[in-house]
Amino acid sequence: MRIDLPIAGLVFTLGISCADAGPCSNDIELIANEMSQSDDPDSTDSRSLGATHRAVRAKMKTDPRFSAAMDRARSLDAEGNPACMKVVREIKNLVSD
């Protein structure tokens, strides 16, 4: 019963992929996923959101400040620079305005 080796390999692989993630990867991914949800008012995701939230999301998709901030956050995150956290907070502030 040598299932230990495949399990150890899987755990090791997962550890390496997590080590490559920057300090803001999760937050950036959450923001990107939120902004990429369907704008179709009949979709399940869209029905769970209020009309105001959908309008803000649609506005932010076209706002050059949002795009620039996301690019900056991704760049800093790829460098492993914790300054990306400040940019992520700014993005969250933009979205909540």
N, CA, C and O of each residue as an XYZ file, in Angstrom:
388
protein
N       0.843     -1.182      0.000
C       0.000      0.000      0.000
C       0.890      1.248      0.000
O       1.205      1.805      1.052
N       1.276      1.660     -1.172
C       2.174      2.797     -1.315
C       1.422      4.020     -1.821
O       1.761      4.567     -2.870
N       0.421      4.445     -1.098
C      -0.294      5.660     -1.489
C       0.330      6.899     -0.856
O      -0.058      8.029     -1.153
N       1.314      6.663      0.029
C       1.961      7.793      0.693
C       2.694      8.697     -0.285
O       2.641      9.921     -0.165
N       3.376      8.100     -1.248
C       4.163      8.887     -2.195
C       3.302      9.817     -3.047
O       3.636     10.996     -3.161
N       2.204      9.339     -3.654
C       1.375     10.281     -4.428
C       0.776     11.391     -3.570
O       0.669     12.535     -4.013
N       0.389     11.052     -2.348
C      -0.195     12.076     -1.469
C       0.869     13.096     -1.087
O       0.607     14.299     -1.086
N       2.062     12.624     -0.762
C       3.152     13.539     -0.415
C       3.487     14.440     -1.602
O       3.749     15.630     -1.428
N       3.477     13.871     -2.811
C       3.748     14.671     -4.010
C       2.708     15.743     -4.220
O       3.036     16.870     -4.592
N       1.436     15.398     -3.982
C       0.353     16.360     -4.129
C       0.486     17.490     -3.117
O       0.332     18.661     -3.465
N       0.767     17.146     -1.879
C       0.935     18.159     -0.829
C       2.111     19.063     -1.161
O       2.023     20.280     -0.997
N       3.208     18.482     -1.625
C       4.387     19.265     -1.997
C       4.080     20.214     -3.148
O       4.491     21.374     -3.129
N       3.359     19.722     -4.145
C       2.985     20.538     -5.304
C       2.093     21.694     -4.886
O       2.293     22.823     -5.334
N       1.121     21.428     -4.041
C       0.229     22.489     -3.568
C       1.006     23.526     -2.771
O       0.729     24.721     -2.878
N       1.959     23.097     -1.988
C       2.788     24.015     -1.215
C       3.587     24.936     -2.100
O       3.729     26.121     -1.798
N       4.116     24.404     -3.198
C       4.888     25.227     -4.128
C       3.999     26.254     -4.807
O       4.394     27.411     -4.951
N       2.802     25.851     -5.230
C       1.926     26.803     -5.910
C       1.478     27.901     -4.965
O       1.310     29.044     -5.391
N       1.282     27.587     -3.697
C       0.908     28.618     -2.728
C       2.068     29.562     -2.457
O       1.868     30.754     -2.221
N       3.295     29.017     -2.491
C       4.467     29.841     -2.225
C       4.679     30.864     -3.341
O       5.256     31.925     -3.102
N       4.222     30.561     -4.545
C       4.390     31.477     -5.665
C       3.403     32.638     -5.635
O       3.618     33.645     -6.309
N       2.341     32.515     -4.878
C       1.314     33.554     -4.832
C       1.855     34.761     -4.072
O       2.553     34.623     -3.067
N       1.513     35.952     -4.578
C       1.933     37.172     -3.912
C       1.043     37.471     -2.718
O       0.068     36.757     -2.481
N       1.360     38.512     -1.964
C       0.604     38.826     -0.756
C      -0.835     39.285     -1.011
O      -1.649     39.298     -0.088
N      -1.153     39.655     -2.236
C      -2.493     40.165     -2.541
C      -3.246     39.309     -3.553
O      -4.331     39.684     -3.998
N      -2.682     38.171     -3.916
C      -3.271     37.348     -4.973
C      -4.737     37.023     -4.721
O      -5.563     37.131     -5.627
N      -5.063     36.624     -3.495
C      -6.451     36.250     -3.189
C      -7.401     37.432     -3.334
O      -8.473     37.301     -3.924
N      -7.009     38.586     -2.797
C      -7.868     39.774     -2.890
C      -8.056     40.213     -4.335
O      -9.162     40.567     -4.745
N      -6.977     40.190     -5.102
C      -7.050     40.598     -6.507
C      -7.966     39.656     -7.275
O      -8.776     40.092     -8.094
N      -7.831     38.355     -7.003
C      -8.682     37.369     -7.677
C     -10.153     37.568     -7.309
O     -11.027     37.472     -8.171
N     -10.427     37.843     -6.034
C     -11.814     38.086     -5.622
C     -12.404     39.307     -6.318
O     -13.548     39.271     -6.772
N     -11.636     40.382     -6.403
C     -12.109     41.592     -7.063
C     -12.357     41.319     -8.547
O     -13.384     41.715     -9.098
N     -11.404     40.640     -9.182
C     -11.547     40.334    -10.609
C     -12.769     39.453    -10.860
O     -13.507     39.672    -11.821
N     -12.984     38.465    -10.005
C     -14.154     37.593    -10.159
C     -15.448     38.364     -9.965
O     -16.416     38.159    -10.698
N     -15.463     39.240     -8.990
C     -16.650     40.055     -8.730
C     -16.979     40.930     -9.932
O     -18.140     41.066    -10.320
N     -15.938     41.521    -10.517
C     -16.158     42.433    -11.630
C     -16.490     41.703    -12.928
O     -17.063     42.296    -13.842
N     -16.137     40.427    -13.015
C     -16.390     39.694    -14.256
C     -17.711     38.931    -14.246
O     -18.042     38.265    -15.227
N     -18.467     39.016    -13.159
C     -19.756     38.336    -13.120
C     -20.671     38.889    -14.198
O     -20.534     40.036    -14.623
N     -21.585     38.073    -14.622
C     -22.513     38.430    -15.695
C     -23.345     39.651    -15.335
O     -23.779     39.807    -14.194
N     -23.562     40.508    -16.313
C     -24.450     41.659    -16.138
C     -25.869     41.329    -16.583
O     -26.739     42.199    -16.557
N     -26.116     40.097    -16.989
C     -27.445     39.661    -17.406
C     -28.385     39.694    -16.205
O     -28.149     38.965    -15.241
N     -29.439     40.506    -16.221
C     -30.326     40.612    -15.059
C     -31.049     39.311    -14.742
O     -31.579     39.161    -13.641
N     -31.086     38.369    -15.676
C     -31.760     37.099    -15.421
C     -30.824     36.032    -14.868
O     -31.286     34.951    -14.502
N     -29.526     36.303    -14.796
C     -28.590     35.304    -14.294
C     -28.722     35.177    -12.776
O     -29.153     36.111    -12.100
N     -28.346     34.015    -12.256
C     -28.426     33.766    -10.820
C     -27.538     34.726    -10.053
O     -27.957     35.278     -9.036
N     -26.291     34.938    -10.536
C     -25.370     35.856     -9.873
C     -25.934     37.263     -9.830
O     -25.857     37.946     -8.808
N     -26.494     37.684    -10.935
C     -26.993     39.044    -11.039
C     -28.227     39.257    -10.172
O     -28.409     40.333     -9.604
N     -29.082     38.231    -10.068
C     -30.277     38.377     -9.243
C     -29.930     38.533     -7.775
O     -30.665     39.173     -7.024
N     -28.802     37.944     -7.359
C     -28.420     38.046     -5.958
C     -27.840     39.428     -5.637
O     -27.715     39.788     -4.467
N     -27.493     40.189     -6.650
C     -26.955     41.532     -6.461
C     -28.062     42.562     -6.603
O     -29.012     42.364     -7.360
N     -27.937     43.645     -5.883
C     -28.896     44.722     -6.035
C     -28.619     45.511     -7.295
O     -27.530     45.423     -7.862
N     -29.598     46.284     -7.739
C     -29.435     47.096     -8.948
C     -28.297     48.093     -8.781
O     -27.565     48.359     -9.735
N     -28.138     48.647     -7.587
C     -27.065     49.609     -7.338
C     -25.707     48.952     -7.507
O     -24.799     49.518     -8.117
N     -25.579     47.753     -6.959
C     -24.309     47.044     -7.056
C     -23.978     46.730     -8.518
O     -22.826     46.859     -8.932
N     -24.965     46.324     -9.289
C     -24.739     46.045    -10.715
C     -24.306     47.307    -11.451
O     -23.430     47.259    -12.315
N     -24.920     48.432    -11.108
C     -24.577     49.699    -11.763
C     -23.147     50.113    -11.421
O     -22.409     50.586    -12.285
N     -22.759     49.933    -10.160
C     -21.394     50.279     -9.745
C     -20.394     49.398    -10.480
O     -19.375     49.884    -10.971
N     -20.685     48.105    -10.557
C     -19.790     47.172    -11.239
C     -19.644     47.548    -12.716
O     -18.536     47.537    -13.251
N     -20.740     47.875    -13.365
C     -20.694     48.255    -14.780
C     -19.882     49.533    -14.965
O     -19.108     49.646    -15.916
N     -20.055     50.494    -14.062
C     -19.317     51.754    -14.131
C     -17.818     51.511    -13.932
O     -16.993     52.089    -14.640
N     -17.475     50.660    -12.973
C     -16.077     50.408    -12.668
C     -15.353     49.686    -13.809
O     -14.159     49.896    -14.021
N     -16.069     48.849    -14.531
C     -15.443     48.126    -15.644
C     -14.883     49.081    -16.688
O     -13.897     48.767    -17.354
N     -15.502     50.233    -16.831
C     -15.070     51.200    -17.845
C     -14.231     52.334    -17.265
O     -13.738     53.174    -18.017
N     -14.061     52.374    -15.960
C     -13.299     53.439    -15.309
C     -11.797     53.182    -15.466
O     -11.296     52.156    -15.006
N     -11.077     54.104    -16.110
C      -9.641     53.901    -16.304
C      -8.862     53.823    -14.986
O      -7.809     53.188    -14.924
N      -9.378     54.468    -13.936
C      -8.705     54.384    -12.630
C      -8.732     52.952    -12.107
O      -7.759     52.478    -11.521
N      -9.862     52.262    -12.325
C      -9.993     50.882    -11.875
C      -9.009     49.991    -12.622
O      -8.294     49.201    -12.005
N      -8.969     50.112    -13.940
C      -8.060     49.296    -14.749
C      -6.606     49.542    -14.370
O      -5.831     48.596    -14.234
N      -6.235     50.794    -14.200
C      -4.855     51.139    -13.842
C      -4.508     50.596    -12.457
O      -3.413     50.074    -12.248
N      -5.437     50.718    -11.519
C      -5.192     50.226    -10.163
C      -5.065     48.700    -10.149
O      -4.214     48.163     -9.439
N      -5.890     48.001    -10.914
C      -5.791     46.543    -10.976
C      -4.448     46.130    -11.592
O      -3.804     45.199    -11.109
N      -4.033     46.816    -12.647
C      -2.740     46.511    -13.261
C      -1.599     46.731    -12.270
O      -0.678     45.920    -12.174
N      -1.675     47.833    -11.544
C      -0.637     48.156    -10.546
C      -0.625     47.119     -9.435
O       0.444     46.671     -9.022
N      -1.796     46.731     -8.943
C      -1.880     45.730     -7.874
C      -1.305     44.396     -8.342
O      -0.564     43.743     -7.608
N      -1.647     43.997     -9.560
C      -1.119     42.730    -10.099
C       0.402     42.780    -10.242
O       1.093     41.805     -9.945
N       0.914     43.916    -10.694
C       2.352     44.073    -10.878
C       3.089     43.982     -9.537
O       4.067     43.246     -9.406
N       2.613     44.730     -8.555
C       3.231     44.696     -7.233
C       3.118     43.309     -6.610
O       4.055     42.828     -5.974
N       1.964     42.670     -6.797
C       1.747     41.332     -6.253
C       2.720     40.334     -6.881
O       3.270     39.482     -6.184
N       2.932     40.435     -8.180
C       3.856     39.533     -8.873
C       5.285     39.700     -8.357
O       6.068     38.750     -8.347
N       5.613     40.920     -7.929
C       6.934     41.191     -7.362
C       7.025     40.735     -5.906
O       8.112     40.700     -5.328
N       5.880     40.385     -5.316
C       5.853     40.023     -3.903
C       5.915     41.242     -2.998
O       6.232     41.130     -1.814
N       5.616     42.398     -3.554
C       5.695     43.663     -2.837
C       4.420     43.875     -2.019
O       3.330     43.929     -2.590
N       4.535     43.996     -0.690
C       3.348     44.191      0.139
C       2.630     45.525     -0.092
O       1.542     45.736      0.443
N       3.221     46.419     -0.877
C       2.550     47.683     -1.212
C       1.281     47.427     -2.017
O       0.437     48.314     -2.140
N       1.140     46.222     -2.566
C      -0.071     45.895     -3.318
C      -1.307     45.974     -2.416
O      -2.414     46.221     -2.895
N      -1.115     45.763     -1.108
C      -2.248     45.820     -0.176
C      -2.883     47.208     -0.163
O      -4.104     47.341     -0.079
N      -2.049     48.229     -0.245
C      -2.565     49.601     -0.288
C      -3.371     49.830     -1.560
O      -4.427     50.462     -1.526
N      -2.875     49.317     -2.676
C      -3.571     49.474     -3.951
C      -4.891     48.716     -3.923
O      -5.897     49.207     -4.435
N      -4.896     47.518     -3.328
C      -6.137     46.738     -3.217
C      -7.156     47.511     -2.381
O      -8.339     47.534     -2.718
N      -6.710     48.141     -1.297
C      -7.639     48.963     -0.488
C      -8.204     50.113     -1.311
O      -9.386     50.437     -1.198
N      -7.360     50.733     -2.142
C      -7.829     51.823     -3.003
C      -8.869     51.312     -4.001
O      -9.863     51.987     -4.270
N      -8.636     50.125     -4.545
C      -9.606     49.535     -5.481
C     -10.927     49.290     -4.767
O     -11.996     49.591     -5.300
N     -10.850     48.749     -3.574
C     -12.086     48.491     -2.817
C     -12.823     49.796     -2.522
O     -14.054     49.836     -2.535
N     -12.069     50.858     -2.257
C     -12.697     52.165     -2.047
C     -13.357     52.684     -3.324
O     -14.447     53.254     -3.273
N     -12.700     52.487     -4.467
C     -13.275     52.891     -5.751
C     -14.590     52.162     -6.002
O     -15.576     52.763     -6.429
N     -14.590     50.866     -5.731
C     -15.766     50.054     -5.979
C     -16.902     50.412     -5.039
O     -18.072     50.342     -5.415
N     -16.561     50.794     -3.818
C     -17.612     51.093     -2.837
C     -18.151     52.520     -2.941
O     -19.155     52.850     -2.309
N     -17.484     53.374     -3.740
C     -17.967     54.775     -3.902
C     -19.291     54.830     -4.609
O     -19.831     55.915     -4.824
